Amino acid sequence: MAMRIVALLLFAAVSASAVPRNPVKLSLEPSDPLLFGRGSKQMLIAIARYSDGSEEDVTSKARFQSGKPAVATVDENGLVTAESNGGAVLRVMYRGLSASTTALVQRAEGPPPPSFNADVMPVLTKIGCNGGNCHGALNGQNGFKLSLFGYEPDEDYEMIVHKHDGRRVNLKEPEKSLMLLKPTFQVPHGGGQVLKKDSPEFRALLTWIKDGAQRVPANEKRIVALRVTPAESVLLGKDARRQLLVTARYSDGTERDITRTAKFQSNDDSIAKVTPEGVLTAERGGETAIVVRAPGIAGGAKVDVVLQAREVPATVSNNFIDDHVFAKLKTLEVPPSGLADDATFLRRAYLDIIGLIPTSDEARAFLADKDPNKRAKLVDQLPERPEYADFWALYWGDHLNNTKQLLYNKGPYIFTRWLNHEFSRNTPYNQFVRELLTSSGNMFDAAATSFYPLMKKEQDLAAITSQVFLGVSIECARCHNHPLEKWTRDDFNGMAAFFSQVKYKNGVGPRNNERILYVDFKRQFQNPDTKQVYWPKALDGPVLASHDEVDRREQLADWITSPQNPFFAKALVNRMWRNFMGRGLVEPVDDFRVTNPATNAPLLEVLAKDFVEHGYDLHQLIPTPIVTIRWPTRGITAAVSRPSRCSIPSPKPPA
């Protein structure tokens, strides 16, 4: 009898927990889709919103309906197909709620002719043909070489259609084309079967070949931007799912849903997985990013996973940092950690700001002090000590290659002394960087010239400058377009052109062991492989007008240190955040890219803005994170069982 009662109670508990929540609102994404050409497709996503603010992708459970099937149809999966010009109201129903949007169809006089860029290249990217471990490798595979991730469609077209006597395309018998037989494994293929004959991707390739495998470069549009919807997702509970939508904007101004042909990859499958169709599935609590790739371009989206609801206690903010941190923790439903005691705070402050531990006398005095503002006062005092300049001179010396292996003769000692002097006088960071970039003269009188290591080429200087001062790694673009970002070889060579005028000579006389940096105004930058001359071009900027008697490095310094520069201030505050918190908001700190988003992008934005508004003052920047509630915590994130991007590790003491 007792067992029966227990069983009934358990059944009642399970039944109660299984009662579905009632949504309060239903919506459709995207809003008012625009389709170009008969047969073009657009995926719809139905989102249910609940009273607690949570959302759920209910596309697979909802019913769809088109008000004008002659204009646009919609199937049971929410896939819209354009039929004729005009507008059609699309409706979705779910559990007593409904929502609608209007699809507008244009240029539907007939199906658009197959396009190599828009129809073939996405398939090659989706099934991995142009990946780094296949035909996109440096030397290709078995004589067949494609550009990495489709960055060079002109070269790829020539390779597929014309090279090797055009044997990969059979215009007389399209079904027997080698580019179809190989990936479907109808003939031996080193990569195995990566394409099915009944798939939309196979039909796209076959249709293009049947149409003559044509390509008119003047009419071939290319993707110039990707939009991933939603840009940020919150998945509640293990196995929660959410469909991503990917929209491409083309060079002719049109847009197209490319979700079915985009390639998806999760940065951490243990947190959230993503299917080839772009469906997210929650695995464990934490945060990760999804890389979305299309031919010649990459995009990304963020995913937060909350496995179970937790009660997050009310918090009191000290400043804007706390506001953004607590908002993020609330989203993840992670309770904030407790505050560190005075002894822990003291040790961390000394190590993080001046690289030393306090003396026993300093520790006793601080612990005995009853002043409620003693922590803030300590943080203000430490940057005024000589050890501060010593510590940060070593820190920046490491990042600026201040080593005997790279610098000439007495360069490392002279450079260290100069760095120490700059940090002692708290030179504004923008002025500090400008001096490094634009210095000329001999190393004794202009020590900042030691930033330019001996025998370093223009391309090396471009890579170092971008990585250290902008937090952007463009090294990949030295040889090929960046596989995970928008940077091209032209972008890389444009940055290298800023340093084309830099030359060196040895001193004469009593100081003949010195190195002198000077500017040769007539010197141009030529790509060492193609011999093409490049003019200076800032990242994400236009080619700069340049002429004789203009030091191009001054132009570069103007752009880098401008308050409007989208990278400069963010890169520095992110480095400082990592120093104090043990992990950057972007990690690694020198790898800012769309496929590696910040864990708290709004916080990074306001930190950078605050730094600029305070005149790039490094002394002012130091207390900003330390006097928040977040810095003096115990370094253990409450209720997080495994390390994740939302937890803050205990910072390691500097070496």
Stockholm file with secondary structure:
# STOCKHOLM 1.0

chainA/1-655         MAMRIVALLLFAAVSASAVPRNPVKLSLEPSDPLLFGRGSKQMLIAIARYSDGSEEDVTSKARFQSGKPAVATVDENGLVTAESNGGAVLRVMYRGLSASTTALVQRAEGPPPPSFNADVMPVLTKIGCNGGNCHGALNGQNGFKLSLFGYEPDEDYEMIVHKHDGRRVNLKEPEKSLMLLKPTFQVPHGGGQVLKKDSPEFRALLTWIKDGAQRVPANEKRIVALRVTPAESVLLGKDARRQLLVTARYSDGTERDITRTAKFQSNDDSIAKVTPEGVLTAERGGETAIVVRAPGIAGGAKVDVVLQAREVPATVSNNFIDDHVFAKLKTLEVPPSGLADDATFLRRAYLDIIGLIPTSDEARAFLADKDPNKRAKLVDQLPERPEYADFWALYWGDHLNNTKQLLYNKGPYIFTRWLNHEFSRNTPYNQFVRELLTSSGNMFDAAATSFYPLMKKEQDLAAITSQVFLGVSIECARCHNHPLEKWTRDDFNGMAAFFSQVKYKNGVGPRNNERILYVDFKRQFQNPDTKQVYWPKALDGPVLASHDEVDRREQLADWITSPQNPFFAKALVNRMWRNFMGRGLVEPVDDFRVTNPATNAPLLEVLAKDFVEHGYDLHQLIPTPIVTIRWPTRGITAAVSRPSRCSIPSPKPPA
#=GR chainA/1-655 SS CHHHHHHHHHHHHHHHHHSCCCCSEEEEESSSCEEESTTCEEECEEEEECTTSCEEECTTTSEEEESCTTTEEECTTCEEEECSSEEEEEEEEETTEEEEEEEEEESCSSCCCCCIIIIIHHHHHHTTTTSTTTTTSTTCBTTBCCCGGGSCHHHHHIIIIIGGGGTTCCSSSGGGCHHHHTTTTSSCCTTCCCCCTTSHHHHHHHHHHHTTSCCCGGGCCCEEEEEEESSEEEEESTTCEEECEEEEEETTSCEEECTTTCEEEESCTTTEEECTTCEEEECSSEEEEEEEEETTEEEEEEEEEECSCCCCCCCCCSSHHHHHHHHHHHHHTCCCCCBCCHHHHHHHHHHHHHSSCCCHHHHHHHHHCCCTTHHHHHHHHGGGSHHHHHHHHHHHHHHTTCSTTTSCTTHHHHHHHHHHHHHHTTCCHHHHHHHHHHCCEETTTCGGGGGSCTTCCHHHHHHHHHHHHSCCCCGGGGTSCCTTSSCCHHHHHHHHGGGTTEEEEECCGGGTTCEEEEECTTCCEECTTTCCEECCBCTTSCBCCCCTTCCHHHHHHHHHTCTTCSSHHHHHHHHHHHHHHSSCSSSSTTCCBTTBCCTTHHHHHHHHHHHHHTTTCHHHHTHHHHTSSSTTBCSCCTTCCSCCTTSCCCCCCCC
#=GC SS_cons         CHHHHHHHHHHHHHHHHHSCCCCSEEEEESSSCEEESTTCEEECEEEEECTTSCEEECTTTSEEEESCTTTEEECTTCEEEECSSEEEEEEEEETTEEEEEEEEEESCSSCCCCCIIIIIHHHHHHTTTTSTTTTTSTTCBTTBCCCGGGSCHHHHHIIIIIGGGGTTCCSSSGGGCHHHHTTTTSSCCTTCCCCCTTSHHHHHHHHHHHTTSCCCGGGCCCEEEEEEESSEEEEESTTCEEECEEEEEETTSCEEECTTTCEEEESCTTTEEECTTCEEEECSSEEEEEEEEETTEEEEEEEEEECSCCCCCCCCCSSHHHHHHHHHHHHHTCCCCCBCCHHHHHHHHHHHHHSSCCCHHHHHHHHHCCCTTHHHHHHHHGGGSHHHHHHHHHHHHHHTTCSTTTSCTTHHHHHHHHHHHHHHTTCCHHHHHHHHHHCCEETTTCGGGGGSCTTCCHHHHHHHHHHHHSCCCCGGGGTSCCTTSSCCHHHHHHHHGGGTTEEEEECCGGGTTCEEEEECTTCCEECTTTCCEECCBCTTSCBCCCCTTCCHHHHHHHHHTCTTCSSHHHHHHHHHHHHHHSSCSSSSTTCCBTTBCCTTHHHHHHHHHHHHHTTTCHHHHTHHHHTSSSTTBCSCCTTCCSCCTTSCCCCCCCC
//
